[in-house]
Amino acid sequence: MRVHHREFHRVDRVGWLRAAVLGANDGLISTASLVVGVAAANLGAGVTFMAGLAGLVGGALSMGAGEYVSVSSQSDSEHADLARERQELAATPDAEHRELAGIYVQRGLSPVLAEQVATELARHDALGAHARDELGITEHNRAQPILAAFTSTASFAVGAAVPLALTVLVRADRLSKVVFAVALLQLVVLGAVGARLGGAPWQQAAMRMAFWGVVAMGATALIGRAFGVSVPQ
């Protein structure tokens, strides 16, 4: 009886997980810092809410656009490399075959076995074999601009939603402290969840996010207090 050994790997999550964690982290830190800074300047609840809302909308769209442009450039490079490889396979198949066999020799196979492996893989899918073993391009790590942009935009908005909601739910005189505390807790949780989804230890990731959150929010709070003014409510 054949027993199927099932393995669970997280490599297929790398693309969207990176975009989601980066987007949520950026949305949370930037919006919370903005709210803390404006609230510390005593500019009023309405101004604080509008500043946070503008930060959410502008930041989410900017994050999505930046991710789309960045990942699109990677996708264009991948397509160009694959097109070049396809042309080389058509023009000089023997040279490409020797190149593939040489790669396997460098990885530890004997020349005879490397030749057999290259022959079998090329017979099945020559371009796929070269893409994977020569260029390092696989289905799991292929660039996906639309998915990356959507994930970044949505996760930024989700990360920014709580600090923005607090501008409505919390009194103005307590807003800075409450947003600071809640955002810090969110950053710890976000870092831990992101690390666990990626199969990494969560403590270091959580502390790293918390540290930079404290730096960002602390800096904007100091700026707000230094340049703040009192506005009648």
N, C-alpha and C positions, 0 to 999 in steps of 0.2 A: 504493500500500500504506500503510495507516494504522499508524503506530507508536505504541504505548501508552506514555505517559510515567508511570512509576511513581515515586511519591514516598513517602518514609518519614518519618513525623512521630511525635513522642513525646507529643503532647497527650493521647492516650487513656490514657497511663500516669500522668497527673498524680495522680489520686485514690489509687490503690493504692500508687504509688511514695512519695507523701508519707507515708502511713500506715505503710508498711513501714520506711522510713528513720527516721522519728520513733520508731517502736516499738523497733527494734533499737538505735538510739542510746540511748534512755532505759533499756532493759533492761541494756545493757552498762555504761553509766556508773553507774547507780544501784546495780546489784548489785556491780560491781567496787568502787565506793566503800564500800559497806557491808562487803564482805569485807575490804578494806584497813583500814578503821577498826577493825573487831572484832579482826582479826589483830594490829594494832598495839597493841591494849589487852591482849594476852596472856591472852585469856579461854579459850583451849583450842581444839583442832581441832573437837571436837563442837559447841561453841557457835557457832563460826564457820560451820560447815556449816549448822546449823539456821537461823542468821540469814540466810545467803544463800538457802536454800530458801524461807524465809518471804518474803524480798524478791522472789524470782522469782514465786511464786504470787500473792501479794498485788498486786505491781506489774503483772503481766500482766492480771489480772482488772480491776484499777482502770483500766489503760490502755484495755482493750477497752470497758469500760462508759463511760468518759469520751468515747471516740471515738464510740461509738454515740449517746450523748445529744447530743453536739455536731452530728454529721452529721444526726441525725434532726431537729433543729431547723432546719437548713438545708433538708432535704427537705420539712418541713412548710411552710416559707415558699415554696418553689418550687411546691408543689401549690396553695397558697392563691393565689399570683400567677396560675397557669395557670387556676384556676377563675374568678377575677375576669376574666381576659382572655377566657375562653370566654363568660361572661355579656355582656361588652361587645360582643363580636362578634355575638352574637345580638340584642342590644337596639339597638345603633347601628352597623351595619356600614359605613355611609358615612363616619362620623366616624373609625372605625378604619382604613378604607382611606386616608383623607387623612393620618392620622397616620403610617401606614406609608410612604406616598409621601414625606412630609416628611422622614422619617429618611433615605431614599435621597438626597434633595436635599442634606441636610446632609453627606452623605458624598461629594458631588461630582458626582452625576448631574444632568443637566438635568431640569427639571420634566416635560417630555414623556416622556423615557426613564424617569424615576422612576415616573411614572404607569403606564407599560407594565409595568415590572418588578413593581410592587405588584399590578397586576391579574393577571399570570401566576402569581406566587407564591401569591396568595390563592386563585386558582382551583385550584391544586394542593394546598395545605395552609395555610389562613389562620392557624390557631392556631400551627402550626409556624413560620411566617414571623414572626409577632409574638413568639413565645417566643424565637426566635433573635435577631432584630434590635431588638426593643424591650426585652425583659427580659434578654437575654444568656444564655438557658438553651438548651443544646444536649445532644445525647446523650452527648457526650464529657465534659461537666462536670457532669452531673446527680449529685446527692448519692446515695450508696449506703451507708446506715448499716450494714447487715449485713456487706458486704464490708470496709468500713473497720474495723469492730470486730474481725472475724476476723483481718484482716491485722495490726492493731496488737497483738492478743493473742499471735498466733503469733510475730511478729517480736520482741516483747519477750522472750518465752521463749527464742528462739534467741539473742538478744543476751546474755541473762543466763546461758546454759548453760555457757559456757566458764569464766567466773570461779567459778561454783559447782563445776564439775568440778575445778578446780585446788585447791579446799579439801580434796579427797580425795587428789589425786595429788602434792601438794607438801608438804614438811615444814613444820611450823608456823613455825619460825624463819626460813624463807625466803619464806613465803607472801606477805607484803605486797609485797616487791620483785618477785616473779615475776608476781603479778596485775597490779601497776602496769605492768610492761613489756609483758606480753601484751595487756592491755586497751588500752594506748596504740597498739600495733601494729594491733589490730583496728579501733580508731577511725579510724586513717589509711586502712586498706583500705576500711572501710565508707563513709567520706566520699568516697573516690575512686570506688568502684563506684556509689554513689548519683548522683554527679555525671555519670558516664559514661552511665548509663542514662537520665538526663534530658537528655543532650546538652550538658552544661555543662562548663567547665574543671574538672579534678579537683583541682589543687593547692590552690586556695583553700578548697574544701570540706573537703579532708583536714586542712589545717592548722587550720581552724576547729573541727572536731570534736576534734582532738588538744588544742587549747588548753583547751577547756572540760572535757575529761576530766582533764587535769593539775590544773586548778583544783579540780574536785570531789574527786578522789582525794587530792590533797594536803591539802585541808581536813579530810577525814575521818581521814586518817592523823595529822594534828596533834592532832585531838580525841581519837583513840584513845590516843595516847601521853600526852597530858595527863591523861586520866582513867583510864588503864589500871591493871589490877591483875594480879598474878601468881597463877595458879591451878595447883595440882599436876596434872600430866598423868596 
